[in-house]
Amino acid sequence: MSLRGTNQESGRPYNRRIVLETIRLHGPVARGEIARRVGLTVQTVSTIIRELELQDFIIGAREEPKGRGYPATALTLNPEGGFAIGANVTPIGIDVALINLAGQIIGQVGREISHPDPDRAFAEITDATAELRRLRPKGRMLGLGMAMPGPFDVESMSFVGPTTLQGWKDVPIQERLMTATGLPAYVGGDVSSAALSERLYGAGRSLREFYYLYLGVGTGGTFVHDGQAMRGARGNAGEIGHVSFIPGGEPCPCGNRGCLERYLSVEALDRRAKIIGEDGWVKEVAPLLRTAITAIENLFDPETIIFGGLAPEAVMKKLARAVEPLQPSVAERRDRTIPRLTLSVTGKAALLRGAAALAFSNVLAPRIGSGSDDDNDPLMQKSKAEKAA
Ligand SMILES: [Zn+2]
C-alpha cells in the first residue's frame, strides 16, 4: 500500500493520517524517513508530528548519536494514546475486550450464551463495556467495533442453522450499539475482522496479497488484496463454507448439500469428535481442507493462505500437519520464501483485535475526505477540548 501526501490545504486531515499510519507500520521511524515515504516536505511532516504528539497519539525517543551530528528522534505509536472496545457475537457466546492503539488486549470479558438474541447481546456488551472502561478511566475511547457471522442480507440464505444467528435480520445494529454504549459504533463480518487483525498485527503485516481462511463456528474466508479485504457487491465475498464439496452430501440449512462447513468447522468438530474422536475428525476432513487450499490458490494466487479461527490451537496444528503434502497448484513454486499455508493461532484474540480495529480505522485510517478541516477532524479532539476548558 503506497501512502502519498497531498499538497492541498484541505488535505491536512488526510496527511495527518498517512503520517500516523506510516509511524504505525514502520515505527520507530525518524521524520526524514517519514517525509521520504509519504512525499511531503520535512517541514510539513514536522508540523504534523507536533500536532500528533500534542494529541498523545505518538511518542518520540531520541536515538543514541551515531558519530557527529544531531541525533534523529525515532517516533512510535503511543499504545495508550487511544482505546477501543472490540466485541464478537457468535452462536456460542459473546466476548468483549478493551484494546489499545497497539492492538494489545487490556482486559477481556466472555459469556457463553447459546444463540444470543439482539436484546441480550446489546445488554451484555453494554455491561462489559462499562466494566472494561474502568481499567482505563481516563483513556481516550475512539469507539466500539463488533464482529458477527455472515452472510448479510441474503434473502435466499436467511436460513436458521447451527452456525448462524437468528433474530438479527433488520436490526439497526450500529444505532443500537451507539445508543447503548454512547460510543461511535461499527459492525463488520467476523471473517473480515479477523483478516484485518492479521493484516494489522499478525502474519499479514508484511504481505500485500493473502487469503485468510477462517475456521469459526462456521467456515469462511476472505482475500486481502493490496491490504484491503475484498468485500464483493454486498460484503459476502468469501462464503467458502457454503460451497458444495461433496455432491449429494450432508444437507445444509442454506439449501445445498455437502457444504464445506458441514464437515470443516468448529460446529462440525464439536459434533463429529463426540463420535469418532478429535484425531478421527482431523483425518476425515484433511482431504477437504487440502482441496479448499488448492481451489483458493488457483482462484486468488495469494502469497500465502493464513489459516486461523476459533478451533483449539492443538487442533489447528493437527489440521495443518494433516494436509501435507499439499496438492499441485499455481502456488507450487521453487522460489517460494514463505510456506503455502501459514498457521495463525491467535483465535479469539485476533477477532476481538480485528473488531476494535474497525473502530480505530474509522478514526485513524487514511481516507480522502476524512474530516474536511481541522475543526471537523476527530484526530484533533483533544486540543479542542483543552481549548474549551
Ligand atoms: Zn451450506
Boltz pocket constraint, residues with backbone or C-beta under 6 A from the ligand:
constraints:
  - pocket:
      binder: B
      contacts: [[A, 241], [A, 242], [A, 243], [A, 252], [A, 253], [A, 254], [A, 255], [A, 256], [A, 259]]
      max_distance: 6.0
